[in-house]
Amino acid sequence: MRNIAIVEDEDEAASVLNGYIEKFSAETGQEFHIKRYRDAVQFLADNKVKYAVVFMDIQMPHRDGMSAAVELRQFDKTVSIIFITNLIQYAQKGYEVDAVAYILKPVQYYDFALKFRKALDIYVMNEKQDLTLSTSEGACRISTDRLMYVEIVRHRLYYHMVDSVIERTGVLSQVEAELKQFGFLRCNQCYLVNPRFIVSVKGLTVQLGSESLTISRPRRKEFMANLANWYAGLEGKK
């Protein structure tokens, strides 16, 4: 059973979404636990619940849904967000917080079902690559598919995501053991890299997007062999 949140101040609109989720459940056989919040402040205060999908109204009293989504992304990088709005220009901003989709009011079931199914599929995909980190600010859920590399500086770990950096204390060797199942490779004593983001390897430099990281000379042979094995594994899946 997956948890679904409806963050909507209007009772009628919340009722429509609740009914659509129940209809989708009956049609697909999937079970959901639905919780409705009347505003974003109430929703963010209840951050112990792990949601698969959040339906977030953009225009609400006390706090708008867009700024609430920005805060949500600080501690949950994997939840699927669907914005509900009256105005399409607000919806375009949703992609800044990696929203799955937006739905214009009044919500129609066909549009809802297509986007809800997509949101669930994305969540399931992220869930398989999901990792929970303990930080000084609390627990943070990330998808390793969005983690470019991990860096250690003076006993501080830095998780370099596509769109942010998460800091915590720890030991890189323990992180290496944890991330090995996701294909991460050690290129020197300071870095663990995600091969999915490797653009090129030239000499003792590995390029990840716009980032250039150093490969230690003693580790280069093993690193290149492991990278070749990773690429061979991809070829075997085709």
Residue pairs with C-beta under 8 A, 6 or more apart in sequence:
1 31
1 32
1 33
2 30
2 31
2 32
2 33
2 52
2 53
2 120
2 123
3 32
3 33
3 35
3 49
3 50
3 51
3 52
4 21
4 32
4 33
4 34
4 35
4 51
4 52
4 53
4 54
4 55
5 34
5 35
5 36
5 37
5 43
5 49
5 51
5 53
5 54
5 55
6 14
6 17
6 18
6 21
6 34
6 35
6 36
6 37
6 55
7 36
7 37
7 39
7 40
7 43
7 54
7 55
7 56
7 57
7 60
7 65
7 68
8 14
8 17
8 36
8 37
8 38
8 55
8 57
8 60
8 84
9 38
9 39
9 57
9 60
9 61
10 57
13 57
13 84
13 105
13 107
14 36
16 106
16 107
17 55
17 84
17 107
17 112
18 34
18 36
20 107
20 109
20 112
20 113
20 116
21 32
21 34
21 116
22 34
23 109
24 30
24 112
24 113
24 116
24 117
25 31
25 32
27 113
30 120
35 49
37 43
37 46
39 60
39 61
39 62
39 63
40 56
40 60
40 62
40 63
40 64
40 65
40 67
40 68
41 62
41 63
43 54
43 68
44 68
44 71
44 72
47 75
47 138
50 76
50 79
50 141
51 76
51 79
52 79
52 80
52 119
52 120
52 123
52 127
53 79
53 80
53 81
53 82
53 100
53 116
53 119
53 120
53 123
54 72
54 79
54 80
54 81
54 82
55 82
55 84
56 65
56 68
56 69
56 81
56 82
56 83
56 84
57 65
57 83
57 84
57 85
58 64
58 65
58 66
58 83
58 84
58 85
58 90
58 91
58 94
59 65
59 85
59 86
59 90
65 83
65 84
66 83
66 90
66 93
66 94
66 97
69 81
69 83
69 94
69 97
69 99
70 96
70 97
72 79
72 81
72 97
73 97
73 98
74 137
74 140
74 164
75 137
75 138
75 139
75 140
75 141
76 140
76 141
77 140
77 141
77 142
77 143
77 146
77 161
78 123
78 126
78 127
78 130
78 141
78 142
78 143
79 123
79 141
80 100
80 119
80 120
80 122
80 123
80 126
81 94
81 97
81 98
81 99
81 100
81 119
82 99
82 100
82 101
82 102
82 103
82 115
82 116
82 119
83 90
83 91
83 94
83 99
83 101
83 102
83 103
84 102
84 103
84 105
84 107
85 91
85 102
85 103
85 104
85 105
86 104
86 105
88 102
88 104
91 102
91 104
94 101
94 102
98 163
100 115
100 118
100 119
100 122
101 115
101 118
101 119
103 111
103 112
103 115
104 111
125 145
126 143
126 145
129 143
129 144
129 145
129 182
130 141
130 142
130 143
130 144
131 141
131 142
131 143
131 144
131 147
131 178
131 179
132 139
132 140
132 141
132 142
133 139
133 140
133 141
133 142
133 159
133 166
133 168
134 140
134 168
135 166
135 167
135 168
136 167
136 168
140 166
142 159
142 161
142 166
144 179
144 182
144 184
144 194
145 196
146 161
146 162
146 163
147 159
147 160
147 161
147 194
148 160
148 161
148 162
148 193
148 194
148 197
148 208
148 209
148 211
149 160
149 191
149 192
149 193
149 194
149 197
149 208
149 211
149 213
150 157
150 158
150 159
150 160
150 172
150 175
150 179
150 184
150 191
150 192
151 157
151 158
151 160
151 190
151 191
152 158
152 170
152 171
152 172
152 189
152 190
153 190
155 169
155 170
155 171
156 167
156 168
156 169
157 167
157 168
157 169
157 170
157 172
157 175
158 165
158 166
158 167
159 165
159 166
159 167
159 168
160 211
172 189
172 190
172 192
175 192
176 184
176 186
176 192
179 192
182 194
183 194
183 195
183 196
183 230
183 233
184 192
184 193
184 194
184 195
185 192
185 193
185 195
185 223
185 226
185 227
185 230
186 192
186 219
186 223
187 193
187 206
187 213
187 214
187 215
187 216
187 219
187 223
188 213
188 214
188 215
188 216
188 219
189 216
191 213
191 214
193 206
193 208
193 213
194 208
195 227
195 230
195 231
197 208
197 209
198 206
198 207
198 208
198 227
199 207
199 208
199 209
200 206
200 207
201 207
201 215
201 224
201 227
204 214
204 215
204 216
204 217
204 220
205 212
205 213
205 214
205 215
206 212
206 213
206 214
206 215
206 223
207 213
215 223
